[in-house]
Amino acid sequence: FFHTPSGICMRVPRVVLLFLAAANAQIIPPNPGPPAKCSDIWDPSKYIPFAGGLANGVKLGGYTGAIGLQFIGCRGDNQGRPIDDVYVAGRAFSILSSCPPESFFCRDEEILQSDGTIRKVLKFGTRNTDGDGASLETRLQQLYMCVGVDTLEECDKADSPLSRPGMAQCCQGPQWGPGGKCSAPGTVALATTLCNSLNYPDGSFDWATSLQSQDVFCPVGLVRIDVNEDGSAAPVWDWTSNSTQMAQEITCWVVAEAEQQPPPLVPPPSPPTSSPGTIRKDPHLYL
């Protein structure tokens, strides 16, 4: 907990996402296959045009096209530089900013567990997660997403209004909602569906919020995902309601059996080495 003169903010270190098969039916990924790896969704050398700026993050449309989620990452200005400007939101005057593009990371891990199985992990988000929103030095640095459009190119709203240098409007209203600057999902249902779409059955996420439950973050846009009778996804959108929490790091995992290594090959036995024979003289020749 962080006690501040203007209120109390909280950073929740980890929330375990349960795979809710009954309450939240799993959306079949558009490309069923092995779990996604960072190399499948992230190119750290290539920034993505996003809401009038350039952002560093994961491209998800190849896996989450059924729910219209194209991108999650840290947004910079139109040169990809960190946005130093901040804004203040809520009665507690929380200080917020975009996470700088260079703070974004994606990491693959394989963890050998005590029962011999291997936990395969995909983790991505911003490294800048220590802020509480109480001061300029401890600003809450937000991870954003682009959702509600069919292609990554539609996330590039070059004419998005910039309220301050480099800062774009949130994804609010029918004009700026789809493909606009939304908060990364800070809810169990949406983050679970994201991990499912990346072919991971389970996951967790780190998120930040306000104890006063103030709506200080951009809308998520995608509030929930229903399932049609044919099993296809039916996204439900809300481009007006700000969010009370945001994800800063998302972790997906699957537990797999350890691969059985073949026994080492035993080299064939070496042939016996013959020692040179001793030449014996015939005694009859030397009488």
Salt bridges, closest charged atoms under 4 A:
ASP77 OD2 - ARG81 NE 2.94
ASP85 OD1 - ARG164 NH1 3.95
GLU109 OE2 - ARG107 NE 2.91
ASP206 OD2 - ARG11 NH2 3.36
ASP206 OD1 - ARG14 NH2 3.52
ASP226 OD1 - ARG224 NE 3.15
GLU249 OE2 - ARG14 NH2 3.45
ASP282 OD1 - HIS284 ND1 2.99
